[in-house]
């Protein structure tokens, strides 16, 4: 066997640490959340054959990485991650050891695409989360059309992974919380080898959107499942994504403490149980199991999804005005990929979003990004910031009010949809 053949054989096996990580993900997931992986027979055949294929995973929460790693086990999978993550302490060291594919987020990255194509050609699994960020309200985020173009180029089999229960076992707006409850990963075949290459990008996107769609509230409603005790373990930090009072319509007046969500303007108050549904009082939440048709008095939203749908409706009406804009004071921090491990700087400025795009200005610089390029902006409501990527430089705009980024997320989706 030649040296090149030995190298190729070694590369095909992948790092041993990935097999260990996959085993631990399955074990920990099973112990904490009763994790089970259910895969189509076709996907099991692809895994046994040793051929390269793509797995596209839905992204309700950060728990999805555990489900995806467990679903790929015992095969080696190369994950696509944001390039900046490779330079952040122990996390960066682990990612580099796993041989992940770094991608400069929300911007064309030819080198990353080439590495993705080589991964499936070499017989490995290419694992991606095409939504780009965790869900705001437990429903699927829009997927960029570039994913369809990638699938056309690979021409390999494609599967989708749908994590069920991850939005509840680790709420995306409640960092560090892991709630005991049933967690399932469903691995389904989407395209056979060569099938995606024969379809148009529009046809691929239609099938992908349908296959990867999820709605956490509907998943739980009527299932009889509970995630922890709604009374002892209420939702925390949920006001990070609830910026519109459903009673009086005030913006950024919601706050929460130990599950009690209230409006400082009109006094509207509900209790947010760990079941992700809203109840009139703590007592009502104790024995409540979500069921079809459940709602609060006066037609107010009964769950996170319904509440955010009201907020989306507000943004759809607001942005019908061609002169409309939203503007907030922010703190700018910067990071250079590959040089600085953490964000630095502490500069005050103004961030504005309108029909033309995103605009930022402070005493040192001004920045304008056209609406057509707004995938270059990632609004992350969990940490309360909007991050703008330009080449190696990342600008992070931190907001004092943690509900502001949630409005940016919804406004960006609405504005892109109006085009």
N, C-alpha and C positions, 0 to 999 in steps of 0.2 A: 504494500500500500504506500503510495507516494505521500510526501509531506502535505501536499495540498488536500489530498483525500482525507488524511487524518484530521486536518484542520476543519474541513467541512463536516466530518462526522462529529467532531467535538462541538462545533457550533450548533448542529442540529439538536444536540442534547440539551443545550442551554445550561445556565448556572444551577448547581445543586440547590442553592439557597431558595430558588423558586419552588422546587418540589417540596422543600421543608415548609415554606410559607403557605403553599397550597394545602398541605396536610393540616397545619395549625389553623388556617382559616376555616377549614371544614370542622375541625374539632371544637374550636372556640365558638363558632357559629352554632353548632349543634348544642353545646353545653348551655350557652346563654339564651339563644333564641330558637332552639329546636330546628336549626337550619336544615332544609332538605333541598336537593337539586333534582329537578325533573327535566329530562332532556328527550327530545324527539329521537326516534330510532335512527333517522338520517344523520343527525348531529353526532350520535354515538359512533356511527360508522366512520364519519370524518375523523373523529378523535382517534379511533383504533387504527385507521389506515396510515396515520403519520403524515398526511398531506397538509399543506398550508391552507388556512381559511381565515375568514374575518368574523369576529364576534362584536356586534354593536350592542352596547348595554344602555338601557334606560337609566336615568339619573335622578331618582326621587330624593336621595340623601347621600351622605358620605359613607353609609353602610354598604353601598352598592359595590365598592371596591372589594370588600370581603366576599360578597356573593359571586362576583365575577372571577376572582382568583380561585375560589372553591369550585366554580363551575368548569374552569379550564383544567383543573387538576385531573390526572397527573401530567398532562402535556405542558410544555413550556410556552408561555404567551408573552409577547412583547407589548407593553402598554404604551399608549401615546399620552404624554403628560406635558403640562406647560413648562417651557424651558426654564423659567425662573425657579421652579421647584427643585431643580438639581443642585442649587447652590445655597441651600438653607440647612445648615447643620447636619444632624444625624439623619434627618429625612432625606436630604440630598445624597448623602453617602449610600443609604439603602437603595435609593432609586438608581444610582449609577451602577451599583453592584448587580441589580436586577436586569441591567441592560435595557432600560426603557428608552423609548424614542422621544427625545425632546422636541417640542414644537413651539415656535414663537407664536403665541396665541393671537387669534383674530387678525392675522396678517399672512400674506402668501409666504410659504416656507418650502422652497423647492427641495432643499436638502432633506427635510423631514419626509416629504412625499416619496422621494427616492428610497429612503430607508424603509418606509412602509411597504413599498412594492417588493423590495429585496427580502423582507421578512417572510412574506407568504411564498415567494419563489424558493426560499431556503427550506420550506416545509414547516414553518412555525405558525402559531396562531397570532394574529394581529388583533389586539383588544382595544376598543375605543369607546368613549362615551360621547356620541355625536352632538348631544344637546349643549355641551360645553360648560354648563354650570348646573348646580343642583336646583331642583324645582322650587319655585317660590311658594306655591300653594298645594302641592301634591298632584299637579297635572303636568303632562308632558310640555317641555319647552319647544319652541320652533327649532328645526334642524336646518343648518345651512346647506344649500344646494351643492356645495363642494364635495359633500359626502357621496352624492350620487356619481360625480365625476371620478372619484377615487375608486368606487366599486366597479365602474366601467373599465378602468385601467387594469385592476387586479385580475378580473375575469375568473376569480376563484369562488368556491362556495361561500355563502354568507349566512350567518346565524344571528339571531337577536336574543338577548338575555333580558328578561323582565323580572326585576326583584319585587316581590310582593311582601308588604309589611315593613320595608326599610324606612319609609317615611315616618312610621310610628316607633320602631325600635331605636332610631336615632333621629329625632326631629332636627332638621337642618338649621333652625334658628336657635336651638338650645345646645350650644357647644358642650361636648363632654358627656352628655346624657345618653346612656344606653339603657333602654327599657326592655325588660323581659317580655317576649311575645313571639308568636309564630312568624318565622321568616322563611320564605320560599323563593328559590330562583328557578324560573322557567326558561329553558334553553330551546328555542324553536328554529327550524330551518326556514330561511327566507328565499335564498337563490341557490340553485344548483350551479356547478362549475360551468362557466361560459354564458350563463343565462343573463346576468346583469349587462354583459357586453353587447347583447343583442337588443337591449331596451333603450329607450330614450331617457334622458335625465328626469323628465317629468314623470314617466311611468315608474321609474325607480323610487322617486320621492313619494309618490302616491302610495306605493306598497310599503315603503319604510315607515311613513307617518302612521299608517294604519296598524302596522305590526308592533311599533314601539309605543303606541299610545297607552296611557295609564291615567287613572283617576283614583287617588288614594281614598277619597271620601266614599266613592261608590264601591270600592273594594271592601271597605269595612262595614258600610251600611247594610244592615240586615244579615251580616255574617255570624253574629253572635260572639265574635272574638273581642277580647279586651286586651289592651296593652298597659299592664300595670293597673293601679287603682286610680280612677278619675279623681277620687277625693284626696288620697294621700300623695299622689304624684301628679299635680296639675301641670298644664303647659306653662313653660317659663319663656319669657322673651318673645312671646307671640306678637306683642305690639310692634316689634321690629318690621313686621310685614302688614300690619293693619293700620293704615294711615288715614282712612276716611271713616268717620262715625256714621253708622248706618241709620242712626236715629235723627240727628240734626244736620248731617252733611258737612260738619267741620273737618278741616284737614289738619293732620298732625296733632290731634288732641287726645289720642288714645294712649293709655299706659296700662301696665299690668303688674300685679304683685301677688305671688303665691296663687296664681290661677284666676284672680279677680281682674277682669279687664274693664276699664271705665273710661268715660269721656270727661275731660276737665271742663268742657263747654256746657253740656246739657245734663251731665250726671248719669247718662246711660251706663248700665252696669250688667255684665254677664259673667258667668263662671266658665272658664276654659278647662275642661277635663282632659286627662291624658288620653282619652279616647278621640281627641281632636275635634270633638263636637262641643258646641256652646249650650249652656243651660242657664235657666233663670237664677238658680241658687246652687250652693254647694250640696245642699240636701237632695236636690233634684238629680244631681250628677251621680250620687252614690250608687244607685241601683239601675241607672239608665244604660240601656244597650241601644246603639244607633239602629234605627229602622227606617224603612221607606216612608217618606211623608213627614218625618219629624221636623218640626220648626218651632222657633220661639214665637211669642205673641206678636201680633201686629205685622206678621210676615217678615220679620227680621231674619238674617242669615243663621243657619243652624250649624255651619261648619266653616273651616278655613276656606275651602273652595268657593262656597257660596258668598262669603264675605268678599273675597278677592274679585269675584265676578261683578259685584257691585262697584268695586274700585275700577275695574276695567271699563265698565259702562260709563263711569264718570270721565275717564280719560278719553274715551271715544267721542263723547260730547265736547269735552274741553278742546281737543285738538282739531275739531271741525273749523275753528276760527283760524284762518291762515296767519293771523298776527299773534297767535297764542305763544307763550313761552313759560318756562319755569326756571327760576334762578335761586341759588342758595349760596351762602358763604361756606367755604370749605378750608381745610388745611391740606396743603400739598406736601407729599413725601415722594422721594424718588429712589429708584434702584436701577443699577446697570447689570444686566444679565452676565454672569460669569466673573464679575468683579466685586460687587458688594453683596454680602449675604443677607442683609436686612435693609429695609427702607430707612432712609435718612432724610434730614431736612424737616423744617417746621415753618412753612410759609403760608400766610393767609391770602386767599384769593376768592374770586367769584366764579361759579360754574353755572353756565346757562345752556338750556336745551330749547331749540326752536325748530321750525320746519326746515331750516337750512342745515342744521346739524348741531354739533356740540361746540361750545366756546368757553375758553377759560382765560382769565387774566389776573395777574398779580403785579407787584412792583418790578419784578425781574423779567417776566415773559408773558406772551399771549399765545394762545393755541386755538386753532380752528380745525374741526374735522367735519367734512361734508356728510350729509345724511346717508348717502350711498355707501360710505365707508364706516358706518356706525357699528358693524360687527367688531371694529377696533376698540369698542368700549364694553367693558364687562362690569355690570352693576351687581355687587354682591351684598345683599341686605344683611347677611349674618354678622359681618364685621363692621357694617356701616360705612362702606366706601365704594367709589366708582374708580376703576383702574383703567388707564389708557395706555396701550402698548404701541410704541413706535420704534421698530428695530430692536436695539439692545436696551433701550431706555423705557422704563415703566414709571408712569406717574400715577400716584395713588392719591385720590381726593377723599379725605376723611370728613364725615359729616357729624356734627354734634348731635343731631336728631337721627337716631338709627332707623327711623321709618322713611327717611328721605330716599335712600337707595331703592327701596321697594317701589316707590313712585317712579323712579327713573327706569326700573325694569319694565313696568307696565307701559310707561310712555314710549319707550324705545320700541316695544312690540307693536303698539298702536300706530306709531309714526311709520314704521317699516311697512305695516299692512296697508297704509293709505297710499303708498306709492304704486 
